[in-house]
Every structure is written in structure tokens, then in C-alpha cells.
Amino acid sequence: MAVKIRLQRMGTKKKPFYRVIAIDSREKRDGAFIEQLGLYQPIVDGTQFTVNEEKVLDWLKKGAQPSPTILRMLKQSGVWKKHKEAK
């Protein structure tokens, strides 16, 4: 089973927020996920991207592949650097 870390859209029309989730790569965008890892709120002022670093690092260690958007956010938050240092 190939696991991806990606966004799942939530919220209402024109007021989106996203969950950062670990999901089987064959599932639909809004399908059943394995574990919720954090939130991304593009409309909110202040901290928009929050994740549980321990869970994300654990999934990355197990071989989960982040989507391009999540990879960019992980690099900005410093989690990706911690993952590379742990390798």
C-alpha cells in the first residue's frame, strides 16, 4: 500500500480549509483516510499551517510520499529539514 501525505478539502463554498492527512494513494481526494496529521487554513490571519511533527516524521520514516503542496509547506515549517537530518 502506497501512502501519501496530502490535503483533504473541508469547509464551505468560498471558505475552504484543509486537513493534512495520510491516505492510501488510490483513494479519492475526500475518501477515507488513515490518520489526520494537521490543518491548513488559507483564509485565516496568522498561523495557517499546523501539523503534528511527530506523526508527520513517523509517516515519512515509514515511506509516505508528500504531495508537492505539502512538501513546500513542510519545507517552510522546518519539518522537512528535521526529516532529512534524521536520515
Buried (B, 14 or more C-beta within 10 A) or exposed (E): EEBBBBBBEBEEEEEBBBBBBBBEEEBEEEEEBBBBBBBBBEEEEEEBBEBBBEBBBBBBEEEBBBBEEBEEBBEEBEBBEBBEEEE
